[in-house]
Amino acid sequence: MKIERPSKKEVQKYLVRWDSLENYVSQESSLRKLFTETYPENNKLDDVLIKVCSLNDFYGTNIFSPFIVAKHIVSLKIDDRLRNNDLELINDIAKIKVTGKKEINFYSFAAKYCSHHKPKVYPIYDSFDEKLCVGKNAKME
């Protein structure tokens, strides 16, 4: 895939393409409303669980136990850290113990979760970004 050098014109081209995809535009709009208007806080399990499930479904983040992830997020008491733009928060949300002592790093999910609260502070990161940044065969730690 050939990617042109970023420019205002090139960005505009992709924004027009993005805006033409009704399903993506609607999904992002509903997630924005869910994270910033309906359930902006992260201290109630029910609120966090619906955000985790929605994000997982729309992005296919492979969270196989949304309840464990939501419980983990609530336990971290993340609201002050979000308000303070704590960039380490993504790493703390990402590392989740799922069965006993086994820890899984859900970095892409955590970046998306934080980004939907504060998109100007927390960029979304996923496997597509990884391929662009570090090459097809490389993996981020």
Secondary structure per residue as TSV (DSSP state, phi and psi in degrees):
chain	resnum	aa	ss	phi	psi
A	1	M	-	360.0	129.5
A	2	K	-	-95.6	125.0
A	3	I	-	-113.5	124.3
A	4	E	-	-68.5	155.5
A	5	R	-	-60.0	132.4
A	6	P	-	-57.7	133.2
A	7	S	-	-152.6	167.5
A	8	K	H	-58.2	-43.4
A	9	K	H	-62.8	-43.8
A	10	E	H	-65.8	-42.4
A	11	V	H	-62.8	-44.7
A	12	Q	H	-58.1	-41.0
A	13	K	H	-58.1	-45.1
A	14	Y	H	-73.9	-32.1
A	15	L	H	-65.2	-39.6
A	16	V	H	-63.2	-43.9
A	17	R	H	-61.8	-45.0
A	18	W	H	-59.9	-47.2
A	19	D	H	-65.4	-16.9
A	20	S	T	-85.4	-9.1
A	21	L	-	-93.6	89.9
A	22	E	H	-53.4	-42.8
A	23	N	H	-63.9	-40.9
A	24	Y	H	-68.6	-41.7
A	25	V	H	-61.6	-43.9
A	26	S	H	-67.0	-41.0
A	27	Q	H	-62.5	-46.5
A	28	E	H	-63.9	-39.9
A	29	S	H	-63.2	-42.4
A	30	S	H	-69.2	-38.0
A	31	L	H	-66.3	-40.5
A	32	R	H	-59.3	-44.9
A	33	K	H	-64.4	-43.9
A	34	L	I	-60.8	-46.2
A	35	F	I	-80.0	-31.8
A	36	T	I	-107.2	-21.5
A	37	E	I	-113.9	-52.8
A	38	T	I	-73.9	-50.1
A	39	Y	-	-131.8	68.1
A	40	P	-	-72.0	-23.2
A	41	E	-	-91.7	167.8
A	42	N	-	-132.6	35.1
A	43	N	-	-109.2	-1.6
A	44	K	S	-118.2	128.5
A	45	L	H	-56.7	-42.9
A	46	D	H	-59.0	-43.5
A	47	D	H	-65.3	-45.8
A	48	V	H	-69.1	-38.9
A	49	L	H	-60.9	-42.4
A	50	I	H	-66.5	-33.7
A	51	K	H	-69.8	-43.2
A	52	V	H	-61.0	-47.0
A	53	C	H	-63.4	-42.8
A	54	S	H	-65.4	-46.6
A	55	L	H	-62.2	-44.0
A	56	N	H	-60.9	-42.3
A	57	D	H	-69.3	-48.4
A	58	F	H	-66.5	-38.6
A	59	Y	H	-99.9	-9.6
A	60	G	T	59.0	51.3
A	61	T	-	-82.4	2.9
A	62	N	-	62.3	34.8
A	63	I	-	-81.0	108.1
A	64	F	S	-87.5	-9.8
A	65	S	-	-138.6	78.9
A	66	P	H	-56.1	-32.5
A	67	F	H	-61.9	-46.5
A	68	I	H	-63.1	-40.9
A	69	V	H	-65.8	-45.8
A	70	A	H	-62.2	-42.8
A	71	K	H	-62.1	-40.1
A	72	H	H	-61.5	-46.4
A	73	I	H	-62.4	-44.9
A	74	V	H	-60.8	-41.2
A	75	S	H	-64.4	-25.0
A	76	L	H	-79.0	-13.6
A	77	K	T	49.5	67.2
A	78	I	-	-87.6	-9.2
A	79	D	H	-60.5	-44.4
A	80	D	H	-64.1	-37.9
A	81	R	H	-67.0	-37.9
A	82	L	H	-63.4	-45.9
A	83	R	H	-60.6	-32.7
A	84	N	T	-91.8	7.7
A	85	N	T	57.4	39.8
A	86	D	-	-71.0	107.0
A	87	L	T	-72.0	-20.5
A	88	E	T	-72.1	-13.6
A	89	L	H	-57.4	-38.6
A	90	I	H	-57.1	-47.1
A	91	N	H	-62.9	-38.0
A	92	D	H	-69.4	-38.9
A	93	I	H	-69.1	-37.8
A	94	A	H	-63.7	-36.0
A	95	K	E	-88.2	106.5
A	96	I	E	-125.6	129.4
A	97	K	E	-83.2	120.4
A	98	V	E	-102.7	-42.4
A	99	T	E	-134.2	105.6
A	100	G	T	63.6	-110.6
A	101	K	T	-102.6	-4.2
A	102	K	E	-71.7	124.9
A	103	E	E	-110.0	134.1
A	104	I	E	-117.4	142.0
A	105	N	E	-100.6	103.9
A	106	F	-	-96.8	59.0
A	107	Y	H	-61.2	-45.9
A	108	S	H	-60.6	-43.7
A	109	F	H	-61.6	-47.6
A	110	A	H	-61.6	-40.0
A	111	A	H	-63.5	-41.7
A	112	K	H	-66.8	-40.3
A	113	Y	H	-61.4	-48.3
A	114	C	H	-66.9	-40.9
A	115	S	H	-61.5	-35.1
A	116	H	H	-73.2	-15.3
A	117	H	H	-86.3	-42.6
A	118	K	-	-143.7	81.8
A	119	P	T	-64.2	-24.2
A	120	K	T	-81.4	-13.2
A	121	V	T	-102.9	-42.1
A	122	Y	S	-113.3	105.0
A	123	P	-	-73.2	148.2
A	124	I	-	-73.2	139.2
A	125	Y	-	-130.8	131.0
A	126	D	-	-147.0	-174.2
A	127	S	H	-63.4	-30.0
A	128	F	H	-63.9	-43.4
A	129	D	H	-62.7	-40.7
A	130	E	H	-60.2	-43.9
A	131	K	H	-63.0	-38.6
A	132	L	H	-69.7	-39.0
A	133	C	H	-82.9	-41.8
A	134	V	H	-121.4	4.6
A	135	G	-	95.3	157.4
A	136	K	T	-60.8	-37.1
A	137	N	T	-95.9	-3.2
A	138	A	-	-92.2	155.5
A	139	K	-	-128.8	139.4
A	140	M	-	-76.6	147.9
A	141	E	-	-84.9	360.0
